[in-house]
Amino acid sequence: MLQADHTQTTVRPDTSVALHQLAHARAGDKGERLNVALFAYDPDHYTTLLEQVTEERVLALFAHRGASRVRRYPLPNLAGMNFVIDDVLQGGVNGALNLDGHGKTLSFLLLSMEVDAS
Amino acid sequence: MSFLLGSGAGFSGDRTDAAVAVVAELIKRQQPSALVFETLGERTLAAAHRAMRDDPESGFEPLLDELLAPVLRDCLDHDIKILGNFGAANPRGACQVIADLATQLGRGDVRIAQVHGDDIRQQLHSLDLQRWEAERLDMPGDDALISANVYLGAKALAEALAMQADVVVTGRVADPALFLAPLMHHFDWRWDDWDRLACGMMAGHLAECGAQVSGGYFADPGFKDVPGLATVGYPIIEVEQDGSLIITKPANTGGCVTEQTVKEQLLYEVHDPANYLTPDVTVDLSHAEVRQLSPNRVAVTGIRGKPAPERLKTTVCYEGGWQGEAEISYAGPNALARAQLAAQVLRERLVFRAPAELRTRLDIIGLASVFDSDSGELQRSASASASGDYRLRLAAEHSERRWVARATQELLALYCAGPAGGGGVRRQFQRRVFTASYLVKRSDVNAHASLFESSPLGERRSERYAAS
């Protein structure tokens, strides 16, 4: 099973930073599906996001929540990208036992991902 | 001259004083304009239907009076059209409240229109439905069914404006259609002018959540600072005949309109940016660009439209059993171990005090909660200070109320029978709503508008005012 990235304690390169340093994000829900739109503060970091914030890594980050699929839609004009994450809301706003059934806080789970900013 | 779209509220529960500054700005500009209240979430409608079962006079936005009282007279006097989905399950009831309020404000001549056709409960079982976001195609029985509503487009709302309505009251419509309708009426765009429809729909999309485009839901101190969040200005969108959009906000309000705030809201609740489905147009915002023109003014360009989807989304709400929560706090030395012991005690108790099908979840707030899974994976791996301020939370669900009551009562009993120093128990449980979405044929939906026949203050209502 994929381990959530933010619980790993592997040695990170010196240039490793939390995505939160480079980008901002907002989450929205529809049913069992979450979208998180991610935007680089500095357009120069857009390529870094494209290379490192991949569908695979996002799926791994949300694996403990039951995420089954991640699709990424790049938005070069906005220096950002939209992630659509399936089955991550444990029942969604109506069914979830989670305090945050909408998954609104999960934008900051994505922003906790470590990226190499070198 | 541009048409101005102002937002007065972005959800049921939003600030009820937000529209005042927006209306003041709309009056100052002296341009054709509309004020929109979006107050109907997916579950809000189910709650409204339940309320109406108990009280046939309810079923619309509970804060309708409070939202409209400060601005209705100004809007009527300055020909600012008001549109809102505050009709919820009972648009006619909302029309009556607005008529009474207008009369009290000396404008009994108000023209109010009601939009019909979204409520399809009666026909539900005979319709050709396609599954959209639903576990199963078979419908809940009549006993369990709470509501079934189609997300209508802007046509019936534009029809209401063509009847020279001052106020348009709807139940379920696609939220941004509330904003598209006055544009269609004002600019007389064709209903197959997909690019302009897409621009109008995205103006609505950007404004429908109120302050979320103008500094609300954005601040991250030290990273994204927002001035004056306590008095954040709700958005105004300037729309031109050619569909170009500028996002701004009233003068002398808090918040900010920046490229960043607009980008975050542009993608809010969007999946494939090249195919954002709405009842009136499929929007392609994959080539959209944002540009700061001056402080608190951002232009959005590059929005394209494609033909509208063939079917309309319908959301069905039905009874989903019971859900409950209870919490207890532990603080100070060794608090984490005491909270963890309390969780363990609850797990052991629930094995023999509740049926196996009771679904539960335990969080330790302060250690791991909202990011965690139902099985508590993060809670087991997370590290936190042994001393601190932790709150154990139990959530439970079952089809029968008694087992949810029992589970939460077991947490309450930790007061006397659990670890040392537990305090501050809160406990609540309520009926749960399940939703499922389907696609319905357009030809099966009869969306239309009618003018509300305003009557003098009803007797029941006069009594209510006399009593208050």
Interface residues (C-beta under 8 A of the other chain):
Chain A: A4 T7 H20 H24 A25 R26 G28 D29 K30 G31 E32 R33 N35 A37 F39 Y41 H64 R65 G66 R71 Y73 L75 N77 L78 G80 N82 V84 Q90 V93 N94 G95 L97 N98 L99 D100 T105 L106 L109
Chain B: E42 R43 E133 Y217 F218 D220 F223 K224 Q260 K263 E264 Q265 L266 L267 Y268 E269 V270 H271 D272 P273 A274 S286 H287 A288 E289 V290 G302 G320 Q323 R359 T360 R361 D363 I365 S369 V370 F371 D372 S373 D374 E377 L378 S381 A382 R393 A395 A396 E397 R432 V433 F434 T435 S437
